[in-house]
Amino acid sequence: MMFCDQEPMIQPDRDAVLAIVFESLDKLTPRAYVRELKSKFGLSFQAAGTLLKHCIDDQQLCYQYHFGSTYIEKSFLRPVRMSNHFVLIPSGIESGSKNSDGIEIIIEQGISFGSGNHPTTQLCLQAIDYCFFELQLFADPKKRMGADIGTGSGVLAMALCRAGAFACKAFEIDPVSAHEARKNIVHNHLEQHIEVLADFMPESKNTYDLICANLRFPTLKSLSGMIQSSLKENGIAILSGVRKWEKQDLIKQFSNKGFETAWQADDKNWSAFVLRKTEN
């Protein structure tokens, strides 16, 4: 792509340009991002501003408005690969990858959490990828049942079913998010496999093979007993929404409930876990 017509320069590597945003621990305003471009690539203010404009025009980056300020973030207006297998596709956009080996999930850009623009969503998708494709924990022909607590957009419930779960119950107490999740599920032709329940998840006994919960640590801590009892023996809990400085507390909490850690990853000070139930 051409970044600037005003002055000769070595065009910065696109991945390096985008990595400034993708790898930043803090949200960057447009001015802060331009300063980073100037510093890293030795650009003038005008050239750095032109580079930002091209990234916006190419739908690689976008402006996001949060609490009275504008920030630069990864754009989800075109297909985005979230893990080795999962690709999020905005509703109404052609994937452009008919020969892709990715599992495509269509997401409407609504207001509910889970549209892909938060590190915890990507971490959960990576965890699901790990369970189904790397470890192949559910490779047998049994009809596996999953649950997603606080489903938001429904993306994790859909990923579970696309990866191989037979059915999933998606619990969401926010009625707007529950409505958006149902629309996304229809877009992905999964309404026969996923039931959205606008309610808290009730406690059950040995019901689910896998439970996802992308929630903050205090909530996960309060749900640990219910998650333990609701999972079958050797069942899997995929958890995120935990800050890096909280992860040892979470591991201790779930270890006391009879879980062992099978996988753990961090992104931008957020943590995710794959925990296996070892005790009833």
Stockholm file with secondary structure:
# STOCKHOLM 1.0

chainA/1-280         MMFCDQEPMIQPDRDAVLAIVFESLDKLTPRAYVRELKSKFGLSFQAAGTLLKHCIDDQQLCYQYHFGSTYIEKSFLRPVRMSNHFVLIPSGIESGSKNSDGIEIIIEQGISFGSGNHPTTQLCLQAIDYCFFELQLFADPKKRMGADIGTGSGVLAMALCRAGAFACKAFEIDPVSAHEARKNIVHNHLEQHIEVLADFMPESKNTYDLICANLRFPTLKSLSGMIQSSLKENGIAILSGVRKWEKQDLIKQFSNKGFETAWQADDKNWSAFVLRKTEN
#=GR chainA/1-280 SS CCCCSSSCCCCCCHHHHHHHHHTCSSCBCHHHHHHHHHHHHTCCHHHHHHHHHHHHHTTSEEEEEETTEEEEEECCSSCEECSSSEEEEETTCCCSCTTCCSEEEEECCCSSSCSSCSHHHHHHHHHHHIIIIISCTTCSSSCCEEEEESCTTSHHHHHHHHHTCSEEEEECSCHHHHHHHHHHHHHTTCTTTEEEESSCCCCCSSCEEEEEEECCHHHHHHHHHHHHHHEEEEEEEEEEEEEGGGHHHHHHHHHTTTEEEEEEEEETTEEEEEEEECCC
#=GC SS_cons         CCCCSSSCCCCCCHHHHHHHHHTCSSCBCHHHHHHHHHHHHTCCHHHHHHHHHHHHHTTSEEEEEETTEEEEEECCSSCEECSSSEEEEETTCCCSCTTCCSEEEEECCCSSSCSSCSHHHHHHHHHHHIIIIISCTTCSSSCCEEEEESCTTSHHHHHHHHHTCSEEEEECSCHHHHHHHHHHHHHTTCTTTEEEESSCCCCCSSCEEEEEEECCHHHHHHHHHHHHHHEEEEEEEEEEEEEGGGHHHHHHHHHTTTEEEEEEEEETTEEEEEEEECCC
//
